[in-house]
Amino acid sequence: MDRQAVRREWENVSGTYARRRDPDGSDADLIEELLERVDTQPQILDIGCGDGARTLANLPTGSIGIDVAQAGLELAVETVPDQHLIAADMISLPFLENTVDAVTAYHSVFHVPREEQATVYDELARVTQSGGWLLMTLPGGRFETVRRGWMGGQMLFSSPGREQTLELLDAAGYEHIETMTANDPLGSSTEFVLAQLGWIWGPHAVMVSVSCNWPERDPATYHQFSCFSLWKTLRYYILNNLC
């Protein structure tokens, strides 16, 4: 299934998935671990937010949720009215570099063909500030299948494998990778990864706004780096390399 086919299927099954999925569980509790590692007013991006009940509802007010399916976003308008909702594909995120402090990606990346998942992780790293965090589902094996009858429709599930996924995260610039196990929305046990983006001097190097004025936190117009963002990055580097 290509991305357009996956999007069409999510338009069909988003409502069923939202009804059958338990909005609570230990994987939702992992968000507390994430929030302990970011600033007190972080900008967090949730990938594949769906109706928002499982992940986006537990993130700070003003967080961003993206989904390929308009049906899921329409449900999220009711569930999480204080969050920013955007129709977008994780393969090409509509944000400038260094826009967010952290990303959550629960049960979403494995709906992208495995040969395209490196692009997804590069995109997540691109929009995340140096020292930012990623909390995501870690697939346990290698698979590529279309599950027919899933939620009354069909859906792609794809993964290059557990170790290969960790290697892709490392190649995208993520460091200090931790793994943990929690319950997923449908009652199974799933492994998650919490990873920190390293100090980047390469393609995602620091770019400073000429005026150094603090911009509005509108993701569509967010400057690539303000003086405050530069200070956050320098502070991260000092604490982790000089102290």
Backbone torsions as a table, in degrees:
resi	resn	phi	psi	omega
1	MET	NA	132.5	175.3
2	ASP	-85.8	178.4	-174.2
3	ARG	-64.8	-34.3	178.7
4	GLN	-67.6	-37.9	177.3
5	ALA	-66.4	-40.3	177.1
6	VAL	-63.0	-42.9	178.6
7	ARG	-60.3	-44.3	-179.8
8	ARG	-61.9	-40.3	179.7
9	GLU	-66.7	-38.8	177.4
10	TRP	-65.5	-32.2	174.6
11	GLU	-60.9	-34.3	-177.2
12	ASN	-81.4	-34.0	-170.3
13	VAL	-108.4	-2.9	-175.8
14	SER	-56.9	-43.1	-179.4
15	GLY	-64.8	-43.7	178.7
16	THR	-63.7	-43.3	179.2
17	TYR	-61.5	-42.4	-179.9
18	ALA	-63.7	-37.1	-179.4
19	ARG	-72.4	-36.9	-174.9
20	ARG	-85.6	-21.3	-174.6
21	ARG	-83.6	133.1	176.2
22	ASP	-73.9	122.2	-177.9
23	PRO	-73.5	-10.8	180.0
24	ASP	-110.4	168.9	177.7
25	GLY	147.0	169.2	-174.4
26	SER	-70.2	-21.2	176.8
27	ASP	-71.3	-31.3	173.9
28	ALA	-66.5	-33.6	179.7
29	ASP	-65.0	-24.1	-179.8
30	LEU	-63.2	-21.6	179.3
31	ILE	-61.3	-31.9	176.5
32	GLU	-60.5	-38.5	176.8
33	GLU	-61.0	-41.3	179.7
34	LEU	-65.5	-46.7	-175.7
35	LEU	-64.8	-25.9	177.1
36	GLU	-69.6	-15.1	-174.1
37	ARG	-106.9	0.8	-179.7
38	VAL	-118.1	172.6	179.0
39	ASP	-63.5	167.0	-175.6
40	THR	-69.1	-22.4	177.2
41	GLN	-127.7	67.4	-174.7
42	PRO	-80.8	155.9	169.0
43	GLN	-100.4	114.5	-175.6
44	ILE	-117.3	139.1	-179.9
45	LEU	-110.8	126.7	177.2
46	ASP	-105.9	122.3	-176.3
47	ILE	-94.0	125.1	-178.7
48	GLY	70.6	53.0	-170.0
49	CYS	-71.6	-23.9	-177.7
50	GLY	57.0	-135.2	-178.9
51	ASP	-76.9	-6.8	173.9
52	GLY	84.7	-5.3	-171.9
53	ALA	-72.2	-31.2	-172.6
54	ARG	-84.9	-41.8	-173.6
55	THR	-116.9	-57.2	-173.2
56	LEU	-60.2	-32.7	179.6
57	ALA	-66.2	-21.6	-178.7
58	ASN	-97.4	1.3	178.5
59	LEU	-93.8	160.3	-179.2
60	PRO	-59.0	151.1	176.9
61	THR	-56.5	136.9	-178.4
62	GLY	92.4	2.8	175.2
63	SER	-69.0	166.0	-175.2
64	ILE	-112.1	133.4	173.5
65	GLY	-119.6	131.0	174.8
66	ILE	-118.0	151.4	176.7
67	ASP	-156.1	149.9	178.7
68	VAL	-79.6	-18.2	-174.4
69	ALA	-104.0	124.5	176.5
70	GLN	-63.9	-30.5	-179.9
71	ALA	-61.7	-41.3	177.8
72	GLY	-66.7	-41.0	-179.8
73	LEU	-66.2	-34.5	177.4
74	GLU	-64.7	-36.1	174.6
75	LEU	-67.7	-38.8	-178.2
76	ALA	-65.7	-30.6	178.0
77	VAL	-56.1	-37.7	179.0
78	GLU	-79.5	-36.6	-173.8
79	THR	-78.5	-42.7	-175.3
80	VAL	-131.1	68.2	-174.4
81	PRO	-65.0	-17.5	-178.0
82	ASP	-93.0	2.6	179.2
83	GLN	-101.4	159.1	177.7
84	HIS	-88.2	127.6	-176.2
85	LEU	-118.7	130.8	-175.4
86	ILE	-136.7	132.5	172.5
87	ALA	-79.9	113.8	-176.7
88	ALA	-161.7	162.3	178.8
89	ASP	-106.7	134.8	-178.4
90	MET	-64.1	-17.2	178.8
91	ILE	-71.0	-25.7	179.8
92	SER	-144.3	89.9	-174.1
93	LEU	-77.7	138.0	-176.3
94	PRO	-86.3	47.7	-178.7
95	PHE	-132.5	154.0	173.1
96	LEU	-74.6	168.7	177.3
97	GLU	-63.4	150.3	173.4
98	ASN	61.1	35.0	-175.9
99	THR	-83.1	-37.0	-171.2
100	VAL	-119.7	159.8	178.6
101	ASP	-89.6	-24.2	-178.2
102	ALA	-159.8	159.5	178.7
103	VAL	-131.5	137.5	168.8
104	THR	-113.5	139.7	-179.7
105	ALA	-142.7	84.0	-177.5
106	TYR	-91.7	119.2	172.3
107	HIS	52.3	42.8	-175.0
108	SER	-127.5	-43.4	-173.4
109	VAL	-65.1	-29.7	-178.4
110	PHE	-75.5	4.9	169.3
111	HIS	-94.8	4.9	173.5
112	VAL	-102.6	136.7	176.7
113	PRO	-51.9	137.1	-171.7
114	ARG	-59.7	-28.7	179.5
115	GLU	-71.3	-12.1	178.6
116	GLU	-105.8	0.0	-174.4
117	GLN	-72.7	-27.2	174.5
118	ALA	-60.0	-38.7	177.6
119	THR	-63.2	-39.0	178.4
120	VAL	-61.0	-48.3	-177.4
121	TYR	-67.0	-35.0	174.7
122	ASP	-63.5	-39.3	178.5
123	GLU	-66.2	-42.8	178.6
124	LEU	-61.4	-42.1	178.8
125	ALA	-67.1	-37.0	-177.9
126	ARG	-61.5	-42.3	-175.0
127	VAL	-87.1	-4.9	-178.2
128	THR	-98.1	138.5	176.9
129	GLN	-68.2	150.5	175.3
130	SER	-54.5	134.6	-176.7
131	GLY	85.5	-2.0	178.5
132	GLY	-75.2	178.2	-170.4
133	TRP	-125.9	154.7	173.6
134	LEU	-129.3	129.2	174.0
135	LEU	-121.6	116.6	-173.8
136	MET	-149.2	160.7	174.2
137	THR	-68.4	136.6	178.8
138	LEU	-111.3	109.6	-179.4
139	PRO	-64.5	144.8	-174.1
140	GLY	-86.9	-16.8	-177.0
141	GLY	-149.2	-175.2	179.3
142	ARG	-98.3	127.1	179.9
143	PHE	-158.2	158.0	176.1
144	GLU	-154.9	101.4	-175.2
145	THR	-150.0	154.1	171.1
146	VAL	-109.1	115.7	-179.4
147	ARG	-87.0	108.7	-179.9
148	ARG	-84.8	137.4	-176.5
149	GLY	89.0	-1.3	-178.2
150	TRP	-69.1	119.7	-178.8
151	MET	55.6	28.7	-179.4
152	GLY	84.4	5.0	178.5
153	GLY	-137.2	-137.1	174.5
154	GLN	-146.0	152.7	-175.6
155	MET	-151.7	143.7	175.9
156	LEU	-80.4	134.3	170.4
157	PHE	-127.1	124.2	-172.1
158	SER	-146.0	137.3	177.7
159	SER	-155.2	140.9	175.1
160	PRO	-79.6	-8.4	-177.1
161	GLY	119.9	159.2	-176.9
162	ARG	-61.6	-55.6	-176.4
163	GLU	-65.6	-36.6	178.7
164	GLN	-65.9	-36.3	177.0
165	THR	-64.4	-42.9	177.8
166	LEU	-62.8	-36.6	177.1
167	GLU	-66.4	-37.4	177.4
168	LEU	-65.1	-39.1	177.3
169	LEU	-64.1	-42.5	178.9
170	ASP	-63.0	-41.5	-179.9
171	ALA	-66.0	-28.8	178.9
172	ALA	-79.0	-9.2	176.8
173	GLY	110.2	7.7	-180.0
174	TYR	-84.5	139.5	-179.3
175	GLU	-128.4	179.9	175.0
176	HIS	48.7	51.3	-174.4
177	ILE	-80.9	125.4	176.2
178	GLU	-117.3	147.0	176.0
179	THR	-122.4	150.6	-179.7
180	MET	-153.5	160.6	-178.2
181	THR	-114.1	139.1	-179.8
182	ALA	-149.4	171.4	177.7
183	ASN	-84.4	139.1	179.9
184	ASP	-92.6	175.4	-173.9
185	PRO	-61.7	-23.4	-177.0
186	LEU	-103.3	13.1	171.1
187	GLY	95.6	2.2	178.6
188	SER	-93.2	167.2	177.0
189	SER	-93.4	130.8	-174.4
190	THR	-135.0	144.0	176.7
191	GLU	-88.5	142.3	177.5
192	PHE	-123.6	158.2	177.0
193	VAL	-124.6	137.1	174.4
194	LEU	-119.0	116.1	-172.4
195	ALA	-133.5	144.3	-179.8
196	GLN	-105.3	134.8	177.5
197	LEU	-75.4	131.0	-176.1
198	GLY	-77.5	178.6	175.6
199	TRP	-71.8	123.2	-171.8
200	ILE	-114.9	121.0	174.4
201	TRP	-108.9	-1.5	-175.6
202	GLY	-87.6	-127.6	-174.7
203	PRO	-60.4	-25.3	-178.1
204	HIS	-104.2	36.5	-175.7
205	ALA	-62.9	159.3	-178.7
206	VAL	-61.3	135.0	174.0
207	MET	-129.7	126.6	-172.8
208	VAL	-104.6	134.5	175.1
209	SER	-63.1	135.3	-176.9
210	VAL	-61.4	-41.8	-176.7
211	SER	-79.3	-21.5	-177.8
212	CYS	58.4	28.6	173.6
213	ASN	-90.2	144.2	178.6
214	TRP	-70.8	117.9	-176.3
215	PRO	-82.7	166.2	171.6
216	GLU	-64.0	144.8	-178.0
217	ARG	-85.3	49.1	174.7
218	ASP	-90.9	115.0	-175.3
219	PRO	-56.5	-28.1	-176.4
220	ALA	-74.7	-21.9	-176.0
221	THR	-125.6	13.7	-174.4
222	TYR	-65.8	128.5	178.0
223	HIS	-62.1	154.7	-178.8
224	GLN	-68.2	-34.8	175.3
225	PHE	-161.3	131.4	173.3
226	SER	-103.5	173.6	178.2
227	CYS	-61.3	-36.4	179.0
228	PHE	-64.3	-41.2	178.1
229	SER	-64.3	-37.9	177.6
230	LEU	-61.7	-41.7	178.5
231	TRP	-63.1	-40.6	178.9
232	LYS	-60.7	-42.1	-178.6
233	THR	-68.9	-42.8	177.8
234	LEU	-63.1	-39.1	178.5
235	ARG	-62.5	-42.3	178.0
236	TYR	-60.3	-43.8	-178.7
237	TYR	-64.9	-43.2	-179.3
238	ILE	-62.7	-47.4	-176.9
239	LEU	-64.2	-34.5	-174.1
240	ASN	-95.4	-10.2	-176.1
241	ASN	-127.5	-23.6	-175.3
242	LEU	-113.0	-19.5	-177.2
243	CYS	-93.7	NA	NA
